[in-house]
Amino acid sequence: MTPEQLKLIRQLAQLGDVTIVKRGTSSLINAISEMDCKAIELILEDNVSYQDTTKSIFLQKLKEVFKDFQKEDNKLIPYEGKCNSDKCSNKNKKGIAFVGNKTGRYINFIIEQNEDSTVKDIYTCSGFFTNENVIDENKRKLDISVYNDEKVNFTPSSSYNYLKNKSITALNEIKQHNDCEISKEQIITWIKSYEELYNSMNWINNFYKHHYSFYWLYYHINEIYKFLMIENEAKIAIDEFKYINLDNEIDLLKWLVKYEHLYYELILLCANIVTEESLQTGNCVLHKDHTVYFKTNILQNCIDLQELLEKHYYEKLNKYNTLSQEEQENQMPFDDDYEKTSSLKYHLQIRGII
């Protein structure tokens, strides 16, 4: 050992707990397998782009992927493979599939290296196939998505900046309610305030970080808003039901036909908005990416009417359906006549009942 090397060792010893990591592809594979972000940070070069974005953004997204894996997995098993897509410019480039040791969930990476075996680039691949048949396609594939405005070569336009700033303002208005209750009036005000912004966007905006976050947040909250807008009609329907003599089937059928348009709208209420847990707690999460909540009772009429319709509508639809059992089983929601043939009113009219 040379005097210079001895001197370096002494200096490192004085620093205390120092980790020395080789900046090679094999070291990166091991670090990803262990989900060791600190080691990965040391392995990757600082001033190099990865998946067309900066090192810091790439690492941030990779940490989120690891958090998802670590809910059930404690190690990722690496399997060699390559891109096998004829439509991809990366065809035949080699990489690694990392598979969760307990869940079988996985993420694929193409890993490019320099002549000295250091890492040149790393990025996810959708057309990746392992050399061994180890991937269960039924398991969830995790991924890293880089928005256009996170890429190192992105140049913002004035229209982009305008939509970004408006989106951030809208997002911040919701974030300020995190861990707090938001009222019916506040939901309605927010929706109306940003309706024009939402309508000005299209699918292209989903490639930008804040535009994407706002667009889908607005879309979801707008579904809640739609239910709020039919609360009054739902109350009228419930009040009318109270005066129905259930022994008189014609009265019940008339009521079901009158409000069947609400039945198909309210199907999505418990599927997408109000969960069993929220019914028990009385609080409903406004959106999965936020901790804002609202009281379920602001949608109580919709909840109660959905329960009433669920109890009676399909029972009568099955009873008076004019389609054969085979025709009913072959019905598809996208068929041209599905809306008609799935309607109770349609079958009652054919039978001459209403």
C-alpha positions, -999 to +999 in steps of 0.1 A: +000+000+000+014+034-010+019+063+014-008+082-005-033+053+000-025+051+037-030+088+041-064+086+024-075+057+047-065+078+077-085+108+064-116+086+058-113+071+093-114+105+108-146+112+090-163+084+108-190+063+092-181+065+055-197+044+028-177+035-003-197+024-033-184+014-067-201+033-095-208+002-117-239-014-132-236-045-109-235-022-079-266-004-092-285-037-096-276-047-061-287-014-047-320-015-064-325-051-052-320-039-017-341-008-024-312+013-010-317+048-022-286+062-005-264+037-024-281+045-057-275+082-051-238+075-047-237+053-078-254+076-102-235+106-116-248+140-105-248+159-138-263+131-159-300+127-170-318+095-162-350+086-181-346+121-196-349+139-163-325+150-136-309+127-111-328+143-082-362+139-098-354+103-109-344+094-074-375+110-059-397+089-082-377+058-075-382+063-038-420+064-043-418+031-062-397+016-033-423+028-008-450+010-027-429-022-029-420-020+008-456-023+019-452-060+014-418-068-002-384-065+015-363-074-014-364-072-052-351-102-072-333-092-104-338-111-137-319-102-169-338-095-201-341-071-230-366-048-248-385-070-273-408-044-289-406-039-327-422-004-321-395+007-297-362+024-305-347+005-276-353-030-291-327-055-280-312-032-253-305-052-222-319-046-188-332-060-156-367-069-142-369-064-105-395-086-089-409-083-054-399-113-033-433-117-017-459-101-040-444-108-075-450-072-085-423-059-107-406-030-125-385-032-156-354-011-163-331-008-194-296-001-180-270+014-203-234+015-193-202+033-204-170+016-215-157+016-180-190-002-168-203+029-150-240+037-155-248+058-185-285+058-183-314+039-167-351+040-177-382+019-175-393-002-204-429-013-213-418-039-239-394-057-216-391-095-215-369-115-192-347-143-204-364-166-180-402-169-178-405-154-143-429-125-147-466-131-137-485-107-160-514-108-135-493-091-109-491-053-108-464-037-128-449-006-112-435+022-133-417+056-132-435+083-152-416+114-162-438+144-172-427+165-202-420+195-179-397+173-158-375+165-187-341+183-189-347+196-225-382+211-217-388+247-227-419+262-212-442+284-233-463+313-220-495+293-223-479+264-204-468+288-176-503+303-174-520+269-170-493+257-146-497+287-123-535+284-123-533+247-116-509+252-087-533+278-072-562+254-075-542+225-060-531+247-031-566+257-023-574+220-017-541+213+001-548+240+026-577+218+039-555+188+044-565+170+077-596+192+078-632+191+069-643+208+037-680+219+034-705+215+007-704+252-001-666+252-004-667+222-028-692+240-050-672+273-049-640+255-059-657+236-088-672+268-102-640+288-097-619+264-118-645+252-143-631+274-171-596+262-164-607+225-165-626+230-197-596+247-214-575+215-209-573+184-230-554+151-231-521+170-241-521+187-207-519+153-189-482+151-199-474+180-176-470+175-138-493+201-123-517+202-152-522+164-148-527+167-110-553+195-113-571+178-142-578+146-124-584+162-090-611+184-106-626+154-125-630+135-093-643+164-072-667+172-100-682+138-096-690+147-060-704+180-072-728+162-096-742+142-067-746+174-046-766+189-075-791+160-074-795+160-036-828+180-038-843+157-064-832+127-044-850+141-014-882+146-034-880+110-046-875+097-011-905+118+002-927+104-026-916+069-018-929+073+017-965+075+004-962+044-019-983+014-009-958-014-016-988-038-018-998-019-049-971-029-074-982-005-101-975+025-078-940+012-071-933+005-108-944+041-117-920+055-090-891+033-102-897+044-138-899+080-128-866+080-110-847+053-130-824+080-145-812+086-110-806+049-104-779+048-132-763+080-119-762+068-083-747+034-091-713+052-091-718+069-058-707+040-036-684+026-062-663+058-066-671+082-037-687+069-006-671+037+008-683+013+035-657+028+058-668+063+052-704+053+059-693+040+093-671+069+102-693+096+087-663+111+070-654+107+033-620+114+017-623+141-009-595+126-031-570+097-026-540+120-030-552+144-002-563+142+034-592+165+030-625+150+040-662+159+040-692+147+060-711+120+042-743+135+054-740+162+027-749+134+003-773+117+026-803+119+003-783+104-026-771+076-003-806+068+010-821+069-025-794+047-040-802+022-012-839+023-020-834+019-058-809-009-052-835-027-032-863-025-057-851-017-092-833-048-102-859-070-086-886-056-109-862-054-139-855-091-136-892-099-131-904-080-162-874-083-185-886-093-220-852-107-231-843-143-229-817-154-203-792-159-230-798-124-245-794-109-210-761-127-204-748-115-238-757-078-231-727-055-232-726-019-218-713-006-252-740-022-273-761+002-293-793-008-277-779-014-242-794+018-227-828+008-240-828-029-231-814-023-196-843+001-188-873-011-167-895+014-185-887-003-219-898-037-207-929-025-190-939-006-221-935-038-242-956-057-218-982-029-219-981-024-181-970+013-183 
